[in-house]
């Protein structure tokens, strides 16, 4: 067994999970940092309309993908529930893997 992925104790398991999650965490932080830096630069220009536009763009860039994800999740929940209720387990797998 590799030393790097030894999960025989809880601290070792937590360390292994953190090592796996670290790239995703850094990507999220840096992605948000881009928006914050852009807002700071636009705010230094002194134009309230441009700053309001940045706020609107940021809100829409978060809200639209979130709404699409919730919508697709709701449809998927309905389809999988119907397939499971009619005991078509293969169809459940097909829906969940698409």
C-alpha positions in Angstrom: 0.0 0.0 0.0 1.3 3.5 -0.8 2.3 5.7 2.1 0.5 8.6 0.4 -3.0 6.9 0.5 -2.7 5.1 3.9 -6.1 5.6 5.5 -5.7 3.3 8.6 -6.5 6.2 10.9 -8.9 9.1 10.9 -6.3 11.8 10.6 -4.6 10.0 7.7 -8.0 9.6 6.0 -8.8 13.3 6.5 -5.3 14.2 5.1 -5.9 12.0 2.1 -9.3 13.6 1.4 -7.9 17.1 1.8 -5.1 16.2 -0.7 -7.7 15.0 -3.2 -10.0 18.1 -2.6 -7.2 20.7 -2.7 -7.1 21.3 -6.5 -10.9 21.8 -6.6 -10.7 24.1 -3.6 -8.0 26.2 -5.2 -9.9 26.4 -8.5 -13.0 27.7 -6.7 -11.0 30.3 -4.8 -9.1 31.5 -7.8 -12.3 31.7 -9.9 -14.0 33.9 -7.3 -10.8 36.0 -7.0 -11.0 36.9 -10.6 -14.5 38.5 -10.1 -13.3 40.3 -7.0 -10.3 41.8 -8.8 -12.5 42.9 -11.7 -14.9 44.6 -9.3 -12.1 46.4 -7.6 -10.7 47.7 -10.9 -14.1 48.8 -12.2 -14.9 50.5 -8.8 -11.6 52.5 -9.1 -12.9 54.0 -12.3 -15.6 55.8 -10.3 -18.5 55.0 -12.6 -21.5 53.6 -10.7 -23.2 52.3 -13.8 -20.2 50.2 -14.7 -20.0 48.9 -11.2 -23.7 48.0 -11.3 -23.1 46.2 -14.6 -20.3 44.2 -13.0 -22.6 43.3 -10.1 -25.4 42.2 -12.5 -22.9 40.2 -14.6 -21.7 38.4 -11.6 -25.2 37.7 -10.3 -26.2 36.3 -13.7 -23.1 34.2 -14.1 -24.0 32.5 -10.8 -27.8 32.4 -11.2 -28.2 31.1 -14.7 -26.0 27.9 -14.3 -27.6 27.3 -10.9 -31.1 27.6 -12.3 -30.2 25.2 -15.2 -28.7 22.7 -12.7 -31.8 22.8 -10.5 -34.1 22.4 -13.5 -32.1 19.4 -14.8 -32.0 17.9 -11.3 -35.8 18.2 -11.0 -36.4 16.5 -14.3 -33.9 13.7 -13.5 -35.6 13.2 -10.1 -38.9 12.7 -11.8 -37.6 10.3 -14.5 -35.6 8.2 -12.1 -38.5 8.0 -9.6 -40.9 6.8 -12.4 -38.4 4.2 -13.6 -37.7 3.0 -10.1 -41.5 2.8 -9.3 -42.1 0.7 -12.4 -39.1 -1.5 -11.4 -37.1 -0.6 -14.5 -33.8 -0.4 -12.7 -31.7 -0.5 -15.9 -33.5 2.7 -17.0 -32.6 4.3 -13.7 -29.0 3.7 -14.4 -29.3 5.0 -18.0 -30.9 8.3 -16.6 -28.3 8.7 -13.9 -25.4 8.2 -16.2 -26.4 10.6 -18.9 
